[in-house]
Amino acid sequence: MGIFDILTLAIFAGLIVLFLQRSIEPTEHKDHLWQYLIAACGCAVANYAGNKGYPLIAVGLIVANLAFITYVLKPFPKFPLR
């Protein structure tokens, strides 16, 4: 297993946990299933690029995927500053 396999698998596992957590919460979130599909495909494409010998493209895709997850899915709760 290469480094891109491990990184993308870890991101995908976190994505699964986030989806399962939000699917059982009583509060309604504004995220949709297609948003998780985009993030999962981002992991797959980044892993493919890394395994085919394009590490700069793979790193860029991983960073873009993490930015998408953070911006669109908002996995981190907001903490009020007092």
N, CA, C and O atoms as a GROMACS GRO file, in nm:
protein
  328
    1MET      N    1   0.084  -0.119   0.000
    1MET     CA    2   0.000   0.000   0.000
    1MET      C    3   0.088   0.123   0.000
    1MET      O    4   0.182   0.135   0.078
    2GLY      N    5   0.055   0.214  -0.088
    2GLY     CA    6   0.130   0.338  -0.096
    2GLY      C    7   0.070   0.446  -0.009
    2GLY      O    8  -0.034   0.428   0.054
    3ILE      N    9   0.138   0.558  -0.007
    3ILE     CA   10   0.095   0.669   0.076
    3ILE      C   11  -0.039   0.725   0.028
    3ILE      O   12  -0.121   0.768   0.110
    4PHE      N   13  -0.062   0.726  -0.102
    4PHE     CA   14  -0.188   0.778  -0.153
    4PHE      C   15  -0.304   0.684  -0.121
    4PHE      O   16  -0.416   0.729  -0.098
    5ASP      N   17  -0.277   0.555  -0.118
    5ASP     CA   18  -0.379   0.459  -0.076
    5ASP      C   19  -0.421   0.486   0.069
    5ASP      O   20  -0.540   0.487   0.100
    6ILE      N   21  -0.324   0.507   0.154
    6ILE     CA   22  -0.352   0.528   0.297
    6ILE      C   23  -0.425   0.661   0.318
    6ILE      O   24  -0.524   0.666   0.391
    7LEU      N   25  -0.378   0.768   0.253
    7LEU     CA   26  -0.441   0.899   0.271
    7LEU      C   27  -0.584   0.901   0.220
    7LEU      O   28  -0.674   0.948   0.290
    8THR      N   29  -0.606   0.852   0.101
    8THR     CA   30  -0.741   0.856   0.046
    8THR      C   31  -0.834   0.760   0.120
    8THR      O   32  -0.953   0.789   0.134
    9LEU      N   33  -0.784   0.649   0.166
    9LEU     CA   34  -0.866   0.557   0.244
    9LEU      C   35  -0.905   0.618   0.377
    9LEU      O   36  -1.018   0.600   0.423
   10ALA      N   37  -0.813   0.692   0.440
   10ALA     CA   38  -0.844   0.759   0.566
   10ALA      C   39  -0.949   0.868   0.545
   10ALA      O   40  -1.041   0.883   0.627
   11ILE      N   41  -0.938   0.944   0.437
   11ILE     CA   42  -1.037   1.047   0.408
   11ILE      C   43  -1.172   0.983   0.380
   11ILE      O   44  -1.275   1.031   0.427
   12PHE      N   45  -1.172   0.876   0.303
   12PHE     CA   46  -1.297   0.807   0.271
   12PHE      C   47  -1.361   0.747   0.396
   12PHE      O   48  -1.483   0.752   0.411
   13ALA      N   49  -1.281   0.693   0.486
   13ALA     CA   50  -1.335   0.638   0.611
   13ALA      C   51  -1.397   0.749   0.696
   13ALA      O   52  -1.503   0.729   0.755
   14GLY      N   53  -1.332   0.865   0.701
   14GLY     CA   54  -1.389   0.978   0.773
   14GLY      C   55  -1.519   1.025   0.710
   14GLY      O   56  -1.611   1.067   0.780
   15LEU      N   57  -1.526   1.019   0.579
   15LEU     CA   58  -1.647   1.055   0.507
   15LEU      C   59  -1.762   0.960   0.541
   15LEU      O   60  -1.876   1.003   0.558
   16ILE      N   61  -1.732   0.832   0.550
   16ILE     CA   62  -1.832   0.733   0.587
   16ILE      C   63  -1.883   0.758   0.729
   16ILE      O   64  -2.003   0.753   0.754
   17VAL      N   65  -1.792   0.783   0.821
   17VAL     CA   66  -1.831   0.810   0.959
   17VAL      C   67  -1.919   0.935   0.967
   17VAL      O   68  -2.019   0.936   1.038
   18LEU      N   69  -1.882   1.039   0.895
   18LEU     CA   70  -1.961   1.162   0.893
   18LEU      C   71  -2.101   1.135   0.837
   18LEU      O   72  -2.200   1.183   0.893
   19PHE      N   73  -2.110   1.060   0.729
   19PHE     CA   74  -2.240   1.028   0.670
   19PHE      C   75  -2.326   0.947   0.767
   19PHE      O   76  -2.444   0.977   0.785
   20LEU      N   77  -2.268   0.846   0.828
   20LEU     CA   78  -2.345   0.763   0.921
   20LEU      C   79  -2.388   0.841   1.044
   20LEU      O   80  -2.499   0.824   1.094
   21GLN      N   81  -2.300   0.926   1.094
   21GLN     CA   82  -2.334   1.008   1.210
   21GLN      C   83  -2.450   1.102   1.178
   21GLN      O   84  -2.543   1.116   1.258
   22ARG      N   85  -2.444   1.164   1.064
   22ARG     CA   86  -2.550   1.259   1.027
   22ARG      C   87  -2.680   1.189   0.988
   22ARG      O   88  -2.787   1.249   0.996
   23SER      N   89  -2.672   1.064   0.947
   23SER     CA   90  -2.794   0.994   0.908
   23SER      C   91  -2.877   0.952   1.029
   23SER      O   92  -2.996   0.925   1.015
   24ILE      N   93  -2.817   0.946   1.148
   24ILE     CA   94  -2.893   0.908   1.267
   24ILE      C   95  -2.921   1.025   1.360
   24ILE      O   96  -2.993   1.008   1.459
   25GLU      N   97  -2.866   1.142   1.332
   25GLU     CA   98  -2.891   1.259   1.417
   25GLU      C   99  -3.034   1.308   1.398
   25GLU      O  100  -3.087   1.304   1.287
   26PRO      N  101  -3.097   1.354   1.506
   26PRO     CA  102  -3.234   1.404   1.493
   26PRO      C  103  -3.243   1.538   1.421
   26PRO      O  104  -3.348   1.571   1.365
   27THR      N  105  -3.136   1.617   1.422
   27THR     CA  106  -3.141   1.747   1.356
   27THR      C  107  -3.120   1.730   1.206
   27THR      O  108  -3.053   1.637   1.160
   28GLU      N  109  -3.178   1.819   1.132
   28GLU     CA  110  -3.166   1.815   0.986
   28GLU      C  111  -3.041   1.892   0.941
   28GLU      O  112  -3.019   2.005   0.984
   29HIS      N  113  -2.963   1.830   0.856
   29HIS     CA  114  -2.847   1.897   0.797
   29HIS      C  115  -2.881   1.932   0.653
   29HIS      O  116  -2.972   1.874   0.593
   30LYS      N  117  -2.809   2.026   0.600
   30LYS     CA  118  -2.836   2.072   0.464
   30LYS      C  119  -2.751   2.000   0.360
   30LYS      O  120  -2.746   2.042   0.245
   31ASP      N  121  -2.685   1.892   0.400
   31ASP     CA  122  -2.604   1.820   0.302
   31ASP      C  123  -2.688   1.711   0.235
   31ASP      O  124  -2.786   1.661   0.291
   32HIS      N  125  -2.646   1.676   0.114
   32HIS     CA  126  -2.718   1.579   0.032
   32HIS      C  127  -2.624   1.464  -0.002
   32HIS      O  128  -2.502   1.475   0.011
   33LEU      N  129  -2.683   1.354  -0.046
   33LEU     CA  130  -2.604   1.236  -0.078
   33LEU      C  131  -2.507   1.261  -0.193
   33LEU      O  132  -2.397   1.206  -0.194
   34TRP      N  133  -2.545   1.343  -0.290
   34TRP     CA  134  -2.458   1.369  -0.405
   34TRP      C  135  -2.331   1.443  -0.362
   34TRP      O  136  -2.228   1.432  -0.430
   35GLN      N  137  -2.336   1.518  -0.252
   35GLN     CA  138  -2.215   1.586  -0.204
   35GLN      C  139  -2.114   1.485  -0.151
   35GLN      O  140  -1.993   1.502  -0.168
   36TYR      N  141  -2.163   1.380  -0.088
   36TYR     CA  142  -2.074   1.273  -0.043
   36TYR      C  143  -2.017   1.196  -0.162
   36TYR      O  144  -1.903   1.150  -0.158
   37LEU      N  145  -2.096   1.182  -0.267
   37LEU     CA  146  -2.049   1.113  -0.388
   37LEU      C  147  -1.935   1.190  -0.454
   37LEU      O  148  -1.838   1.130  -0.500
   38ILE      N  149  -1.945   1.323  -0.457
   38ILE     CA  150  -1.838   1.405  -0.515
   38ILE      C  151  -1.709   1.387  -0.435
   38ILE      O  152  -1.602   1.371  -0.492
   39ALA      N  153  -1.721   1.390  -0.301
   39ALA     CA  154  -1.602   1.372  -0.216
   39ALA      C  155  -1.543   1.232  -0.232
   39ALA      O  156  -1.421   1.217  -0.233
   40ALA      N  157  -1.627   1.131  -0.244
   40ALA     CA  158  -1.578   0.994  -0.262
   40ALA      C  159  -1.508   0.978  -0.397
   40ALA      O  160  -1.404   0.913  -0.406
   41CYS      N  161  -1.564   1.038  -0.500
   41CYS     CA  162  -1.499   1.033  -0.632
   41CYS      C  163  -1.368   1.110  -0.631
   41CYS      O  164  -1.273   1.073  -0.700
   42GLY      N  165  -1.362   1.218  -0.553
   42GLY     CA  166  -1.236   1.291  -0.539
   42GLY      C  167  -1.128   1.204  -0.478
   42GLY      O  168  -1.012   1.210  -0.519
   43CYS      N  169  -1.166   1.123  -0.380
   43CYS     CA  170  -1.070   1.029  -0.320
   43CYS      C  171  -1.022   0.927  -0.424
   43CYS      O  172  -0.903   0.896  -0.431
   44ALA      N  173  -1.115   0.875  -0.503
   44ALA     CA  174  -1.080   0.774  -0.602
   44ALA      C  175  -0.988   0.829  -0.710
   44ALA      O  176  -0.891   0.764  -0.749
   45VAL      N  177  -1.018   0.948  -0.758
   45VAL     CA  178  -0.936   1.009  -0.864
   45VAL      C  179  -0.797   1.045  -0.811
   45VAL      O  180  -0.697   1.026  -0.880
   46ALA      N  181  -0.791   1.097  -0.688
   46ALA     CA  182  -0.661   1.130  -0.629
   46ALA      C  183  -0.577   1.004  -0.608
   46ALA      O  184  -0.457   1.006  -0.633
   47ASN      N  185  -0.639   0.897  -0.564
   47ASN     CA  186  -0.567   0.772  -0.546
   47ASN      C  187  -0.517   0.718  -0.680
   47ASN      O  188  -0.404   0.670  -0.689
   48TYR      N  189  -0.600   0.725  -0.782
   48TYR     CA  190  -0.560   0.678  -0.914
   48TYR      C  191  -0.442   0.759  -0.967
   48TYR      O  192  -0.346   0.704  -1.020
   49ALA      N  193  -0.451   0.892  -0.953
   49ALA     CA  194  -0.342   0.978  -1.002
   49ALA      C  195  -0.212   0.949  -0.927
   49ALA      O  196  -0.105   0.944  -0.987
   50GLY      N  197  -0.222   0.929  -0.796
   50GLY     CA  198  -0.102   0.899  -0.718
   50GLY      C  199  -0.040   0.766  -0.754
   50GLY      O  200   0.082   0.752  -0.759
   51ASN      N  201  -0.124   0.667  -0.780
   51ASN     CA  202  -0.073   0.534  -0.815
   51ASN      C  203  -0.017   0.528  -0.958
   51ASN      O  204   0.066   0.443  -0.988
   52LYS      N  205  -0.062   0.618  -1.045
   52LYS     CA  206  -0.013   0.620  -1.183
   52LYS      C  207   0.111   0.707  -1.201
   52LYS      O  208   0.160   0.723  -1.313
   53GLY      N  209   0.162   0.764  -1.092
   53GLY     CA  210   0.287   0.839  -1.101
   53GLY      C  211   0.272   0.988  -1.117
   53GLY      O  212   0.363   1.054  -1.167
   54TYR      N  213   0.161   1.043  -1.077
   54TYR     CA  214   0.138   1.188  -1.081
   54TYR      C  215   0.118   1.241  -0.940
   54TYR      O  216   0.005   1.275  -0.903
   55PRO      N  217   0.224   1.248  -0.860
   55PRO     CA  218   0.207   1.285  -0.719
   55PRO      C  219   0.161   1.429  -0.698
   55PRO      O  220   0.087   1.455  -0.603
   56LEU      N  221   0.204   1.522  -0.782
   56LEU     CA  222   0.162   1.661  -0.763
   56LEU      C  223   0.012   1.678  -0.790
   56LEU      O  224  -0.056   1.752  -0.719
   57ILE      N  225  -0.037   1.610  -0.891
   57ILE     CA  226  -0.181   1.614  -0.920
   57ILE      C  227  -0.258   1.548  -0.806
   57ILE      O  228  -0.363   1.597  -0.765
   58ALA      N  229  -0.206   1.437  -0.757
   58ALA     CA  230  -0.273   1.366  -0.648
   58ALA      C  231  -0.279   1.450  -0.521
   58ALA      O  232  -0.382   1.453  -0.454
   59VAL      N  233  -0.170   1.517  -0.488
   59VAL     CA  234  -0.169   1.602  -0.369
   59VAL      C  235  -0.266   1.719  -0.388
   59VAL      O  236  -0.339   1.755  -0.295
   60GLY      N  237  -0.267   1.777  -0.505
   60GLY     CA  238  -0.361   1.886  -0.533
   60GLY      C  239  -0.505   1.841  -0.521
   60GLY      O  240  -0.589   1.913  -0.467
   61LEU      N  241  -0.535   1.722  -0.572
   61LEU     CA  242  -0.671   1.669  -0.561
   61LEU      C  243  -0.709   1.638  -0.417
   61LEU      O  244  -0.823   1.659  -0.377
   62ILE      N  245  -0.614   1.587  -0.339
   62ILE     CA  246  -0.642   1.559  -0.199
   62ILE      C  247  -0.670   1.688  -0.123
   62ILE      O  248  -0.763   1.694  -0.042
   63VAL      N  249  -0.590   1.791  -0.148
   63VAL     CA  250  -0.612   1.920  -0.081
   63VAL      C  251  -0.747   1.979  -0.124
   63VAL      O  252  -0.821   2.031  -0.041
   64ALA      N  253  -0.777   1.972  -0.254
   64ALA     CA  254  -0.905   2.023  -0.303
   64ALA      C  255  -1.022   1.945  -0.244
   64ALA      O  256  -1.126   2.002  -0.211
   65ASN      N  257  -1.005   1.815  -0.231
   65ASN     CA  258  -1.110   1.732  -0.173
   65ASN      C  259  -1.132   1.766  -0.026
   65ASN      O  260  -1.247   1.774   0.019
   66LEU      N  261  -1.025   1.786   0.048
   66LEU     CA  262  -1.039   1.824   0.189
   66LEU      C  263  -1.103   1.962   0.202
   66LEU      O  264  -1.182   1.984   0.294
   67ALA      N  265  -1.069   2.053   0.112
   67ALA     CA  266  -1.132   2.185   0.114
   67ALA      C  267  -1.281   2.174   0.082
   67ALA      O  268  -1.363   2.242   0.144
   68PHE      N  269  -1.317   2.089  -0.013
   68PHE     CA  270  -1.458   2.068  -0.047
   68PHE      C  271  -1.534   2.010   0.072
   68PHE      O  272  -1.644   2.056   0.104
   69ILE      N  273  -1.476   1.911   0.136
   69ILE     CA  274  -1.542   1.849   0.252
   69ILE      C  275  -1.560   1.951   0.363
   69ILE      O  276  -1.666   1.957   0.425
   70THR      N  277  -1.457   2.030   0.389
   70THR     CA  278  -1.464   2.128   0.497
   70THR      C  279  -1.564   2.239   0.464
   70THR      O  280  -1.641   2.280   0.551
   71TYR      N  281  -1.564   2.287   0.342
   71TYR     CA  282  -1.649   2.399   0.304
   71TYR      C  283  -1.795   2.358   0.284
   71TYR      O  284  -1.886   2.429   0.328
   72VAL      N  285  -1.819   2.245   0.217
   72VAL     CA  286  -1.955   2.205   0.182
   72VAL      C  287  -2.020   2.121   0.290
   72VAL      O  288  -2.134   2.148   0.329
   73LEU      N  289  -1.951   2.019   0.340
   73LEU     CA  290  -2.012   1.927   0.436
   73LEU      C  291  -1.998   1.975   0.581
   73LEU      O  292  -2.074   1.931   0.668
   74LYS      N  293  -1.905   2.062   0.606
   74LYS     CA  294  -1.883   2.121   0.739
   74LYS      C  295  -1.881   2.014   0.850
   74LYS      O  296  -1.974   2.007   0.930
   75PRO      N  297  -1.776   1.933   0.855
   75PRO     CA  298  -1.773   1.825   0.954
   75PRO      C  299  -1.741   1.870   1.096
   75PRO      O  300  -1.763   1.796   1.192
   76PHE      N  301  -1.690   1.992   1.111
   76PHE     CA  302  -1.651   2.039   1.242
   76PHE      C  303  -1.759   2.128   1.300
   76PHE      O  304  -1.805   2.221   1.232
   77PRO      N  305  -1.803   2.102   1.423
   77PRO     CA  306  -1.906   2.187   1.482
   77PRO      C  307  -1.851   2.326   1.512
   77PRO      O  308  -1.732   2.344   1.537
   78LYS      N  309  -1.940   2.422   1.510
   78LYS     CA  310  -1.900   2.559   1.542
   78LYS      C  311  -1.901   2.575   1.694
   78LYS      O  312  -1.999   2.542   1.761
   79PHE      N  313  -1.792   2.626   1.745
   79PHE     CA  314  -1.782   2.652   1.888
   79PHE      C  315  -1.797   2.802   1.912
   79PHE      O  316  -1.726   2.881   1.850
   80PRO      N  317  -1.888   2.841   1.999
   80PRO     CA  318  -1.903   2.984   2.024
   80PRO      C  319  -1.783   3.039   2.102
   80PRO      O  320  -1.735   2.977   2.197
   81LEU      N  321  -1.737   3.154   2.060
   81LEU     CA  322  -1.626   3.218   2.129
   81LEU      C  323  -1.682   3.313   2.234
   81LEU      O  324  -1.761   3.402   2.203
   82ARG      N  325  -1.640   3.292   2.357
   82ARG     CA  326  -1.690   3.378   2.466
   82ARG      C  327  -1.576   3.446   2.534
   82ARG      O  328  -1.598   3.522   2.628
   0.00000   0.00000   0.00000
